[in-house]
């Protein structure tokens, strides 16, 4: 039996696509092994969000040769799509595939193995108009399932290369989504996370459907207890959208609303299509409708042209919103984007200083949110046993707070009522009720 190993860089969408490729190889008779082990075939699913992502991709590609100098190496994903000529020049790489045709990865590997020359299968992603089906039948876990429903992005934020790596928006057909959701429910999954490159645009290229409509249809599937969305932009959550969500009791009280900056002038340079006023209106409406809702976000500090005054606007705004969690990034120029060409680049030491300020605030806000949940009873979907704890299990509340509780009964994959008794750094401690 031939062995295949995978390495995934980047986002949840990449992770979903890797799982689908693993299944394709196992169906074809391959055995999947860890990336550090000897394998006949190595597949690297790459990221290109930053120049650092490109560098990391190259390092991972070279590591495969340490395990097997004669291995067949295939590189797929966003870095391949953006820079196929650079990827194919890396020693050991035999096959390059972009962000399309990964559903045919086994056939492509078998085809390329018989060739002396390297094979570049990357085509113009901007010409692709159909969603590539990469559904998964056999899942490794039995708790939360990420379900890819959308591909591509037409937003063109000034710092982002992804529209050029993923192409125009393409939506998965509702019947295909519901087929996979039903399969997940039958296999014991309790939570579905609807994900995509720009999930808010789901349905815009299809007739008679939209993101809220597919959520409502998924809600009807028996056996699914929770529905969560990946990152959305505030304008998606208009009054009608929130009103319809409020009628769905399986919707998780957690919304990851991408912010990037709390200053309107900075947002304009980023080509973000909302204002801080619009953002705050959505947050306030969500808090009216969903008690104890968690609002999390992404923020970039040190964007080109960000003055001290603009940065202070951001500080003031995030304190006004009072997030329950934040991912803070220092701006990293991505070659090929307008922001990388901006003349007023912020000095690295200033970016570092601003990052520390925001990170500290984020930690304070997270602790404040967690403390509000003390002594409350909450449903927790337990995901795994804690290795270093003989009877400890960890899972998530619907508002995306990690909880650890002890039990002599196996809690993995179960939705259990837990009383919160203590707040720790990054998680809550509870007892099963």
N, C-alpha and C positions, 0 to 999 in steps of 0.2 A: 504494500500500500504506500503510495507516494504521500509525502508530508508537505503541508503548506503552512506558512506562518504569516501573520498580519501585524501591521503597526498602523495605528490611527492617530493622526494629528488633527487638532482643531475641534470643531463644534459638534453638537448633538446630531446634526444632520449627517456629518461624516461618520459618526459612530453607527447610526442606523444603516447607512450604505455599506459599511464594513460588515455588519451582521448579515446583511443580505448576500454579500459576496462569499462570506464564510459558508453560508447555507448552500450556495451554488457549488462550491468546491466539494463539500461533504456529500452532496447528492451525487456528484460525479465520482465518488469513491476515494477522495483524499482524506487524510487524517490531519486535523488542525493541531498544531503544537505552538508553544510559546515562542515569541520572536527571538529570544536569546538561544533557542535550541537549534539543532541541525534540522534543516528542511530542504526539500528539493526546489520549492518555489517560495519566494518572498513577495508579498504584496504590500506596498506602502501607500496608504491613502493620505495625501498631503494637504497642507494648509498654506494659504498665501496672503492671509490678512495683513501681515507685516513682513518687512524684510527679514526680521528675526525668524518668522515662520518659514521662510524660504531656506534660511541657513540650517535650521533644525531639520527640515526635510532632507537636505543633502547629507547631514550627519547620519541620520537614521538609515538612509539608503546604503551608505558605506559600511555601516555596522553589520549588515547582512552578510557581507563577504568574510567577516571575521569568523562566522559560524560555518560557512560553506563557501570556499573560494570558487566552486564550480556551480553555484546556485543560479537558478533562473530568477531574475529580479524584474518585477513589473511595478511601475510607478503610475498611480492614478490620482485623480482629484484636481484641486484648484491650482496648485503650483504647476502641475503638468499642463493644465489648460493655458495658463498665462505664459509659461516659459518652456515649451516642449523641447526647443533646441538646446537649452542649457541642461535639461534633465537627461536627454538622450546621450549627452557627452560624458555623463558621470560613469566612471569605470564600473562594469558589471551590469548596468541596466540593459535589458534586452527588449523591453516592451514599454511604451508610453501611451497611456490612455487618459483622456481629459475628464470632463464632468458629464460625459454622455457615453452610452454604450457599455457601461459597467455591468449591466445585466448580462452581457455576453462575455464576461471576463474569462470564464473557463475555456470557451471556444477560442478566444483571442490568444490565450496562453498556449493552448495546444497547437494553434496555427503558427505562432511565433517560434515555438521550440524547434520546429523543423527547418527554420531558416538560419542561414549563416549571418545575414545582416541584421542590424537592429531594426525594430519595427515601430514607427510613429503613427498611431491611430488617431491623433488629435485633429479634430475638424473645427470649423467655424461655429462656435456655440451660439452666436447671434442668429444663425439660420435655423436653429432647432425650435420647433413650436409645440412639440408633443411632450407631455410628462412621461418620463421613463419609469416604467413599473419595476420596482425592486422590492416586492413584498416579502415578508418573512413568515414562514410556517412553523419553524421549530425555534423556540426562544430559550435562551440560556437561563434567564431568571423567571420568577413567577410573581412579581410584585407590580412595578411600574413598567409600562411599555411606551417607548417613544414611537410615534407613528408619523411618518413623513407624508404630508398631504400637499406640499407645494414646492416648487423649484423656481429659482431665478429671482431677479430683483430689477425694478425699473426706477429706483429712487435716485441713484447717482449722487449720494452724499460726497462732498468734495474730498474726503479723506479715504474713501473706500474703493477697493479694487474688485470687490465681489461681483458687481453687475457684469464685469468683463470676464470673470471666471465662470459664472453660472448662467449668463444669458438672460433673456427676457423671461417674464413670469409665465409659468406653466402650472396648471392645477390638476391634481389627481381627480379622476372621475368619482362622484359620490358612491356609486355602486361598488367600486374597488375598495374605497375606504371602509365602507360598512361591512364588506366581506371580511376584511382583516380584523375589524373591531369584534365582529361576532366570533371569529376564530380565537382571538385573544381572550374573550370572555369564557369561551368553552374550555380554554386551557388554564383557567384560574386567575387571570389577571384582574386586579381590582381598579387599577388607575391607568388612564390613557393620557399621554401628553401629546397634543397635536403640535407638530413642529414643521418647519420649512425654512427656506432662506429668507423669505419675507412673508410670513404666514398671514399677515393682515390682508395681503392682496389675493388670498384664496378666492377663486370663483370669478375673478374679473375677466378671465379669458374663456369662461364657460357660460352657457346659457342657463338661466333659471336656478342659480345657486349662489351662495355667498358663505363667508366664514360663519356667521351666526346661524345660517340654515344648516350647515353640516354639523355644527355643535349640537343643534336641536335634534338632529337625526341620530347622532352618536348617543345622545342622552337617552334615547328610547331603547337602547340595547340592554337586555336583561343581563345581570351579572357584573356589569361595570358600575362601580360605586363612586368613582371620582373622574372628573375631566379637568385637565389643566391645559393652558395654552403656553407656548413658548413666547418669547419677547414680541410685544406688539407696540405700535406707536400710538400716542394718545388720541389722535384723530379717529382711529378705528373705533374707539369706545365712545361713540356719540350717545345721546339720550335714549334713542330707540334700541341701540345695541345693548346698553346696560339694562334697560327695562326688560328686554327679552331674556337676558342672562339671569335676572333676578327671579324668574319663574322656574329656573332649572336647579333643583336641589343637589345635583351631582357636581355642579361647578365649584371648583376649589376657590377659597377666599384668598387667592394670591394672584397678583397681576404684576408681571415684569414689564414696566413701561420704560422704554428706552428714552433717556433724557439727553445725555452727552454733554450738555452745558446748561447752566442756570442763568445764562445771559443772552438776551435776544440778539445782540449784535454778533456774538460768537455763533449763535445758531444760524444766522443768515450766512456767515462765511462757510459754515459747515454744509449749507444747502439742506438743512433740516426744515421740514415744512409745517412747523407749528411754532407758537410763541409760548413763553413761560406762563402767561395768563391762561391760555387754552389748556396747557398741561395741568395747572393747578385746579382748574374747573373740573377736569375729569377725575382727578384724585379726590376732590371733595365729594363729588357725586358717588364715587365708588364707596367711600366711607359712610355715606348716608344709607346706601343700599345693603352693604355687606358689613355687619359688625365684626370688629377685630380683623378686618382685611389686612393682608400684608402687601405693601407696595415696595417693590424692589426695582433697581435700575442699574444702568451703566453710565459712567461718567468719564470723559476725557479731560485731563488737565494739560495745560501748556499747548493748547492748539495755536497754530500760527496767528500772531497778532493779538493774543490774549494779554491784555494789560492788567495791571494790579487792580484797577477799578472793575474790569470785567470779571476777574477772578473773585473779587469780593462780592459781586452780584451773585455769582454761583454759590458761594458760601452762604449768603443770606437766603437764597432760594431753597437750597436743600434743607436748611434749618426750618424754613417755613413748611415745607412738605413733610419733613420728619419721616424719612424712609425707614423701613424695617431691615433693609439690607442693600448694600451697594457693591458693585464691581468698579474699582477705580483703575484707570489706565493712564499712563503717561503717553502723550502723543508721540507716535513713531512714524516718521515720514515714509509713506509707501510709494516707491518708484512707480510712475505711471498714473498718479492721481494729481489733481490740481493743487491740493494742499501741500504736496511735497515741493511744489515750485514756488510756494508763497515766500516772499522776501523776508517777512518778519517772523523768522523762526525763534522760538523761545529757548533760552539757554538751558542745557541739561540740569544744571544745579537748581534753577528756578522751578523746573518741572518736578524735580525730586522734592523740593520743599513744599510745593503745592499738593503733591501727592500725599505727603505725610499729614498735612493739615486735614485734607478731605478724609483720608483713611481713619484718622483719629475720631473725626466727627461721626463717620459711619459706624465705628465700633460703639460709640456712646448711644447712637440711635438704636442700634440692634439690641443692646442691653436693655434699653428703656422699653422697647417693644416686648422683649421676652419677659420682663418683670411684670408687665400688665397681665400675663397669662398665669401667674402664680396662683395656686389653689383652685384653678379651673379644671373641669373635666373635659377632655378632648379626645376625639377619635384619632388614633395613630395607626398608620399602615406600616407595619414592621417589615423591613427589607432584609436584614441579616443579623446573624449572631455575632457578637463582638468576640474576636479571637482571644484577647487577653482577659476576658471576663467570663468566668465559668457559667454564669446564668444571665448575662446581659444581652439585650437585643436593642437594635436601634432602628428607628423609622421616622416618618414625617407626619406632621399634622397637615391638615388641608391648607393651612396658611403658611406652609413651607418652613416650619421650624423643626429642627432635628431633636428627637426625644430618645432618651435612653432609659430603659426600664428592665428590671429583673423578673425572671419567670422560670419556673421549673417545667413549664409546658412550652413546646416549640411554637414561637410566635411568628416565624418567618412566613410572609405572605398573608398575614391575617390583619384584619381591621379591628382594633381593640380599643375600648374606652380606658383612658388613663387619666389619673389625677396628677397635675403638675405640682411638684413639691419643692423644686429648687431650680434656680437659674445659674447656669455655668457659662463659661466663655464659649460661645458658638453652639450651645445646645441646652436643652432643658432636661431635668431629671424627673421621672414620674414613677408612679406605682399603678399597677393594673387594678382596676376597680372590680 
